[in-house]
Amino acid sequence: MDAYKSLVRPLLFRLDPETAHNLAGRVLRHPCLSSVFARQSLSVQDRRLQVDLGRLRLSNPVGLGAGFDKDCEMADSLQRLGFGYIVVGSVMCRARPGNPRPRMIRDLKGEGLFSCMGLPSKGLDYAAMRLKRRKGGTVPLIINFNAEEFAEYLRCTEVLQPLGNAIEISLFCPNRVADEGGFLDPGQARTLLEEVAKRTEKPVFVKVPGYISEDERQKRLDLIRALIDCRVEGITITPKTLMKHDALSVGQGTLTGRPAFGQMLKIVRDVFEMTKGKCPIKAAGGIFSGEDAFEAIAAGATTVEMVTGFGFEGWHIARNINQGLLRLLDKSGIENLSALRGAKTAVSLTGALS
């Protein structure tokens, strides 16, 4: 029996999403309570699951994305949950409250989440302090950060790059009203990354928002070309799902979870074809199962990562996805995930195996 879905989730889902998230965070920050995860067999070890995310060698392709541990407080506990890598943040240079509540609304029927958090953060100094206290571990840690100004991006780079295995730069937040998307301009992004490269030799990933129109598509692909010219380690792909919702404090928010999967998949295919597979892609959006991960990797992703799926599926999600991937590899006769990546028969493969 799935204890999370049958016992824990019904209790958590009686609370509003942000309160439930904060309660889960308190458990994961507590060393005694979180040690229960260490006694569970959540890690799946199989060479077929190993992938290279740029210079990072991963035991499996399933990551926990930015947004769950915004202030870098839970890394020691999260590394026990079977993920191939963990992304903490998004860290902001200065402490900020984000948007007012309510800023998270569940879509229970669609297994999604409307969110307009607006990048709340306890600030760079607090995040650095928490990261310095962590005990470390074998699971690669990627530190995500965002900024309001050019100098703040560089300051975050200097402070955070020694504290993890890699950094991830978010160039835009759709739920921060003041963010006009200036760093999505290829010229500005290139200038920023040239300066970042002077300040770290660690792998640098860039998180890029999705698109829905042809004009946005061309602009985003131009941006990604510029990022590749700057030799970034990989691109994190997210769908564009900004929607109106009267119950949110700012009247709109991004819709994450299952409803985002289809759009994410199309963008991954676009980027993989444009880059000819030369740049690793981290696919974020609607990953809940081994079938979802299989299809995303077949579309061109190197890894998959989730936040909303973690809330709906619970602490077994990485194990379940990895076991599902192995079953699908067996049934399809594909040797490993490297051979699966970018396969043209993604839809037919998953359809035949369902």
Helices and strands as residue ranges (DSSP letters): H 3-3, I 4-8, H 9-12, H 17-29, H 31-34, G 35-39, G 47-49, E 51-53, E 56-58, E 62-64, H 75-78, E 85-91, E 104-107, E 112-115, H 124-133, E 141-145, H 150-160, G 161-163, E 166-170, G 182-184, H 186-197, E 204-208, H 214-229, E 234-237, E 242-244, E 252-257, G 258-260, H 261-275, E 281-284, H 290-299, E 303-306, H 308-313, H 317-332, H 337-340, H 346-353
